[in-house]
Amino acid sequence: MTLTILVPTRGRPQNLTRLWQAFKDTCEYETRLVALVDSDDPELRGYQAIYRQLEHEPMFRMGIGPRLRLGPTLNVAAPKWAARSDAVGFMGDDHLPRTVGWDGRYLEELRRLGTGLVYGNDLIQQAALPTQVAMTSDVILATGHMVPAGAVHLWLDNAWLELGRALDALTYLPDVIVEHLHPIAGRAQWDAGYAEANTDARSDADRAVFEQWRQHELPVWVQQIKEYERG
């Protein structure tokens, strides 16, 4: 099986460099890291410098496009990469895999599930939320989405949790550490990106999208995925 991890990133080229080094140190399979960068990013030159340095690395890719925000960016990129990979995952540019062979553990579990989702221990939410996740590509190909349409930044992990539960195909691996270096836990400094994403207004808007999705669209997603499996 092959795994592609999508990493939307903005304003933090140093985090992308750190994450790529962690991939090199911990991946046991040829797991692809795809950085998704905004064309209007104030740190665009920094990202372009990383690309020039790593463009010949077969497991590193970078896409630069118009700013859509986190959720829409994933929904644009995920179907493309799902068509090329057995599984697709998400990490933020503030996640950091610590467990050597984490990707193998994810793939082993997804292979066992056949269709489903898996996540590790981020040392903050732990089992409560998949702040980083990987899923079999059929989940994305069946629904055309990785996250509920209209969700911008927050409540995406809640949607993955609910989807995995609804499919009865969700596994948490407590011994697989993918640390979330978030300021809420004192592991990073608050910056413009965190400030923009973590407002009450943003949370309320994204929660409303999530609740509507859970009530009306989640059952449709589950049916689409099951029909895709049978097809």
TITIKOL-547278 format. One record per residue (C-alpha): residue in one letter; x, y, z. Coordinates in steps of 0.5 Angstrom, whole numbers, padded with zeros to 4 digits, always signed. Example, Ala and Ser with C-alpha at 12.3 -4.5 7.8 and 13.67 -1.06 7.14 Angstrom:
# TITIKOL-547278
A+0025-0009+0016S+0027-0002+0014
END
This chain:
# TITIKOL-547278
M+0000+0000+0000T+0002+0007-0001L+0001+0013+0003T+0000+0021+0002I+0000+0026+0007L-0003+0033+0005V+0000+0038+0009P-0003+0045+0008T+0002+0050+0011R+0002+0058+0011G+0007+0063+0014R+0011+0057+0017P+0017+0055+0012Q+0021+0053+0018N+0016+0048+0020L+0015+0045+0014T+0023+0043+0014R+0022+0040+0021L+0017+0036+0018W+0020+0033+0012Q+0026+0032+0017A+0022+0028+0021F+0019+0024+0015K+0026+0022+0013D+0028+0020+0020T+0021+0016+0022C+0018+0013+0015E+0019+0006+0014Y+0015+0006+0007E+0016+0011+0001T+0011+0016+0004R+0010+0022+0000L+0009+0029+0004V+0005+0034-0001A+0006+0041+0002L+0000+0045+0000V+0002+0053+0000D-0002+0059-0002S+0000+0063-0008D-0001+0070-0003D+0003+0067+0003P+0008+0072+0005E+0013+0067+0006L+0012+0064-0001R+0020+0065-0002G+0022+0061+0004Y+0017+0055+0001Q+0020+0056-0006A+0027+0056-0003I+0025+0049+0000Y+0022+0047-0006R+0029+0048-0010Q+0032+0044-0005L+0028+0038-0005E+0025+0038-0012H+0029+0032-0013E+0026+0028-0007P+0021+0023-0010M+0017+0023-0004F+0017+0031-0003R+0012+0035-0007M+0009+0042-0007G+0003+0045-0010I+0002+0052-0010G-0005+0055-0011P-0010+0061-0009R-0011+0061-0002L-0018+0057+0000R-0016+0056+0007L-0015+0049+0010G-0022+0045+0009P-0023+0047+0002T-0015+0046+0000L-0016+0039+0003N-0022+0038-0001V-0019+0040-0008A-0012+0036-0007A-0015+0030-0003P-0019+0027-0009K-0013+0028-0014W-0008+0024-0009A-0013+0019-0007A-0013+0017-0015R-0005+0016-0014S-0005+0013-0007D-0008+0007-0003A-0009+0012+0003V-0009+0019+0004G-0008+0023+0011F-0007+0030+0014M-0002+0033+0018G-0002+0040+0020D+0005+0044+0019D+0005+0044+0027H+0005+0036+0027L+0011+0032+0028P+0011+0024+0028R+0016+0022+0033T+0015+0014+0033V+0019+0011+0028G+0015+0007+0023W+0009+0011+0024D+0007+0010+0017G+0008+0003+0017R+0003+0002+0023Y-0002+0006+0019L-0002+0002+0013E-0002-0004+0017E-0008-0002+0020L-0012+0001+0014R-0010-0006+0011R-0014-0010+0016L-0020-0005+0016G-0020-0005+0008T-0024+0001+0009G-0023+0006+0014L-0019+0011+0018V-0013+0011+0023Y-0010+0016+0028G-0005+0017+0033N-0003+0020+0039D-0002+0027+0039L-0001+0028+0046I-0006+0033+0047Q-0013+0031+0045Q-0010+0023+0044A-0016+0019+0043A-0021+0024+0044L-0020+0027+0037P-0016+0025+0030T-0012+0032+0030Q-0008+0028+0024V-0011+0022+0021A-0010+0017+0015M-0016+0014+0011T-0016+0009+0005S-0017+0013-0001D-0024+0010-0003V-0027+0014+0003I-0025+0020-0001L-0026+0017-0008A-0033+0015-0006T-0035+0022-0003G-0031+0027-0007H-0029+0030-0001M-0024+0029+0005V-0028+0034+0010P-0035+0037+0010A-0036+0042+0004G-0036+0049+0007A-0032+0048+0013V-0026+0052+0014H-0021+0050+0019L-0024+0048+0026W-0029+0042+0027L-0025+0038+0021D-0023+0033+0026N-0030+0032+0029A-0032+0030+0022W-0027+0025+0021L-0028+0022+0028E-0036+0021+0027L-0035+0018+0020G-0030+0013+0023R-0035+0011+0028A-0041+0011+0023L-0037+0006+0018D-0035+0002+0025A-0028+0003+0022L-0024+0008+0026T-0017+0006+0030Y-0014+0010+0035L-0006+0008+0036P-0004+0010+0043D+0003+0008+0042V+0004+0012+0035I+0006+0019+0037V+0005+0024+0032E+0006+0030+0037H+0001+0037+0036L+0006+0042+0037H+0000+0047+0038P+0000+0054+0043I-0006+0051+0046A-0001+0046+0050G+0005+0051+0050R+0009+0048+0045A+0009+0053+0040Q+0008+0061+0040W+0001+0064+0038D+0002+0067+0031A-0002+0070+0026G-0005+0064+0023Y-0007+0061+0030A-0010+0068+0031E-0014+0068+0025A-0016+0060+0026N-0018+0060+0033T-0024+0065+0034D-0030+0064+0037A-0034+0066+0030R-0030+0061+0026S-0031+0056+0031D-0039+0057+0031A-0039+0058+0024D-0035+0051+0023R-0039+0048+0028A-0046+0050+0024V-0043+0046+0018F-0041+0040+0022E-0048+0039+0025Q-0051+0040+0019W-0046+0035+0015R-0047+0030+0021Q-0055+0030+0021H-0056+0031+0013E-0050+0029+0010L-0046+0024+0014P-0051+0018+0012V-0050+0020+0005W-0043+0019+0005V-0043+0012+0009Q-0048+0010+0004Q-0043+0012-0002I-0037+0009+0001K-0041+0002+0002E-0043+0002-0005Y-0036+0004-0008E-0034-0002-0004R-0039-0006-0007G-0037-0004-0014
END
